């Protein structure tokens, strides 16, 4: 609770400093509903979840240089504060944030967040999945985040993001991020640091290339797997490259991660590494139809001691689908996927309605 109180105190002090400036705000509601079925199933566990109905709520407030941003996700069985950030705009190009934020080293989640309408496909790549949905990489941190941009090389845009804070911990249910509102006094959370740097043709272009870095200490709590007996913590290092090329009616985006993990046991340490990548292509047809396909694959995932802690991780996946924006800011999406987990394989088909209301 101490961090939440400090964040609230900082908000009050900053608001006093910004008094007299006009208050600006933005509100966005992103609801969605989905049905899903599995078949050709040869796996004891899948990445299929029961979040059939959900709504992502985003609110931004700004008064002078003071910025407040919040994101709350509510579904048919739970509600979670995904982000709460207090920011100070140093200049037109630089903002310093404190609070709970998304991992800057994940380009997919930086662009799409939790709102289903913001992404063309229904599912996100397995390597980019959220912690509470079987994700294997930390995606939420509580600490500081600095986002900046600068014009370089005759109009090209350099964007950077650097963050550090309280990292998730590994539990029998998977990664568990620090809860800003209801912190667990018995938790063993440690720190993590992340960064992203990218180069774009201009300030507003989707196209660009960049590098990703992360260094996280992930402690363990109550693990019951036989292979994890005595495991105290994991030191996870991540390096990635990504690229996006977008034209008026088509887009290609891809990321490759190289991960090194060291698992610490009472009398020994175990090192392993793995590579995971994905490539998604999208093409916009007539009548507001958009087709998409995604290929995901990995090297070394089957022999990784770290990934053995996450039974549902899809080491390979193929996705195809079609999205129809049938009215303004509302879409219907049909998607088929075939996934290979560390324990088997399965296929699924999904139909989703998603929308964006301002």
N, C-alpha and C positions, 0 to 999 in steps of 0.2 A: 504493500500500500504506500510505502514511502515514495516510490517513483511517481505514482499517480498524484500524490499531494504536491510534490515538487513541480510537476507539470501544471497543475492547477494554479499554484502560486505564480509560476512564470507567466501563465496566461493573464492573470490579474495585473501583474506589474507591467507587462507589455501593453496591455489594453490602456492603461493609464498613460503610457508614453505616446500612444497613438491617438489619444483623444483629440477631437476637433476635426479629424479627417472623415470623409464620407465613407459609410459602410457599404461594401459591395458583397454580393453573395451569389452563389450558383447552387442549384439543387438538381439532382439527377436520380431517377428511379428506374431500375433495370430488372423488371420481373421476367420470369421464365417458368415454363411447365414442360415436363418431359415424360415420355413413356419409353421403356427399354425392355428388350427380351434377349436372352442368350440361347445359343444352340451350338452344336458341335463342341460340346464342353468336355474336356479331358483334363480338368484342373480342379483341385479341391477348393481353390479360392480364386476370386476374380477381382477386378476393379469396379464391379457394378455396385452402385450405392442407391439408397432409397430417397435421395433428395429430389422427389418428383416435382415439387413446387418450391420456388425460392424467389426472393427479391433482394437486390443489392441496392443499398441506399447510400448516396454520396452527397456530402454537403461541404461547400467551401465558403469561408468568410474571409474578407480582407478589409482592413482599416489602416490606411497608410501603408507602412512597411510590414505590419503585422498580418500574418496569415494563419488561419486555422483550417485544417482539413480532417474530415472524418469519413469512415466507410463502415457501415454496419450491414451484415448479411443475415437475413432471417429465412429459414426454410420450414418445411412442414414438421420438423422435429427439434429444431434448435435455433438459437440466435447467437452470433459472435461479433464482437467488435474487432474488425479486421485491421483497421488503421485509425490512429488518432495522432495527428501531428500538429505541433505548434511551430510556426516558421517565422523567420525574419528575413525580408528581402533586402539584401545588402545593395543590390543594383538591379538593373533590368535583366541581367544575365545570371545572377547568383542568388540562391536561397539556402539558408541554413535551417534545418528542421531538427526538432527533438520530439521523441515520442515513439509510437509503434508504426513501423513502415514495412514496405515490401523490399525484399532482397534486391539491391540494385544490380546484382550480377545475373538476374533472370530477365532477359529482354522480353520474352513472351508475357510474363506476368506484369512487367512494367507497362506494356502496351495495352493489355486486356483486363487486368485486375480480376475481380470476381464477377463482373457483369457478362452474362452469356451473349447478349446482343452484340458486344464489342468484338467478338471473335467469330470468324466464318464457320469453323468447325464446332461441333458440339463439345467434344472433349479436347483437352489440351494434351501435349506430348507427355508421356509417362514421366520423363525426367523433370518436367516442369510442374508436376502435380502438387497440390497443397499438402501440408504435413498431415492434417487430419483425414485425408482421403488416400493415404498410402504413399505419399511422396517420400523420396529418399534424400532430397536436398533441403536444407533450411530455406524457408521462404519468408518468414516473418521475424523481425528483430525489433528490440526496444533499446533505443539509444539515440545516436545522432546521424544525420544524413545531410550531405552537402551536394547540391545539384547546381551545375554551372554550364555555361555555353560561351563560345567566342567565335568570331569570324576569322577565318584563316585562309590563306592561299586563294585570293581573288574570289571571294564570295562563298567558299566552302565553310561549313559549320562544324566546329568541334564541340561535342557534348561530353561532359564528364559527370560521374556520380560516385561519391565515396561515402561509405557508411560503416558504422561499428556499433556494437551493442550486445545485449544479452541474447545468446543463441538458444535455439531449442534444445531439449534433452530427449534421449531415446528411452521410450517406455515399451511395455509389451504391446501397446496399441500403435506403435510407430513414433514418429517425431512429435513432440509436444512443444509448441511455442510458448514463451512467457506470456501469462495472462496479465495484462496491464490493469484491468479492473478488479480481478480477484486473484492476486498473486498467491502462490503456494509457499508458505513459510518454510516447508520442508524440502523445497526443490533444490537441485544441485546445478542450476544453470551456470554456464561459463560464458566466455566472450567469443565473438566472431567479428571478422572484418571483411569487407567486400568492396569491389570497385568495378566501374564500367567506363570505358572510353570509346567513342565512336566518331566517325567522320562522315558527313553528309553533303550532298551537292549544294544545298541551300538550307535556310532555317526551317522551312516547312516540308521538306521532302521526306517521304517514307524510306527512300533508298539510302543505303549506307552500309558501312563495314565497321567492325569494332572488336575489342578484346574484353574479356571478363576475367575477374580474379576473385578468389575467396579463400579465407583461412579461418576455420571454425573449430572450436573445442566443444565436443558433444558428450556430455556426461550421460551415464545410464542410471535408470531407476527401475528396480523390480523386474528385470528381464528373466523370463522363464525358459527360453530356448536352451536346449542342451548345449548347442554350439556356442552360446553366449555365457556359459557358466563362469563367473568370476570376472567378466568384462567390466572394467571401471569406467573407461571413457575412450572416445575415438577422436583422433586429430585428423580432420578432413581438409585437404587442400584441393582447390579447383582452379583450373585454367580453361578458358573457352574462347572460341572465335565465332563470330556470327556475321551474317550478311543478309541484306534485303534488297531486292530490285523490284521496283513497282512502276508500272505504266498505267495508262488510263483504264484499261480493262483486264489487266492480269498482274499477278504478283508472285514472286518466289521469295521464300524466307527459310533460312536454315541456321542451325547452331551445332557445333561440335564441342563437347566437354571432355577434358582429360582430368581424371580424379586420382589422387593418391591418398590412401587412408592408412593410418597406423592405429591398430587396436591394442589397447593397453590392458594386460592381464596382471595379476599379482606378481607372477614370477617371470613373465616374458612379454614381448611385444610381437605383433604380427603385422607385416606390411603387405599391402596389395594395391593394385591399380586397375582401372578400367576406363574405357572410352564409350561415350554415348553420343549419338547424333540424330538429327532429324532434318527433313527437308519437306516443306509444304508448298504446293503450287495451287494457285487460284486463278480462275478465268471467268470473267463476267460475260454472260450470253445476253441475248435479247430477252425482253419481257422480265427484266430484273431477276434473272436466274444466275446464280454463281455456282459453278462446279469447283470442287476441291479434292485434292488427294494428298496424303502424307505418308511418308516412309520413315520409320524409326528403326534403328538398329544399334547394336552395342558390340564391343570386343572386351573379353575378360570378365563379363558380368557373371557368368555361370560359376566362376572360380573365386569370386570376390567374397571375402569374409564379411566385409561391411554390408554388401547387398543381401547376404543370407539373413540379415536381421529384418528384411522387408519382403514377406512372402508374396505380396501382390504385385511387386514391380514387374512391369512388362519389358523384358529385355529386347523384344522386337515387336513391331506392330505395323500393320498396313491399314490405312483409313481412306475411304472414298465417300463422297456425299454430294448433295445438292442443296443449296439454300435459295429460297424464294422470298424476296422482299415484296410481299403482296400489297401492302399499303405503307405509307410513310412511317418509318421508325417501328415497323413490326415485321417479323420474319418467321417463316416456317422452314425447318431444316430436317432433312432425312440423311442419316449416316449409317454406313456399315463399316465394321472394323473386325480385324482378326488379330488376336494378341497371343504372344508366347511369353508366359511368365517363367519364373525360375522353377515352378513346380508342374507346369503343364501348359495347355493352350485352350482357348475358347474363342468363339465369335459372338458378336452382338449387333443388334440393329436398334437404332434410336430415332424417335420423332420428337422434335422440340419446337415449341413456340417461344419466341423471345421478343422483347420490346424495349424501347427507351422513351421515357416520359420526362419532360423538363418542367 
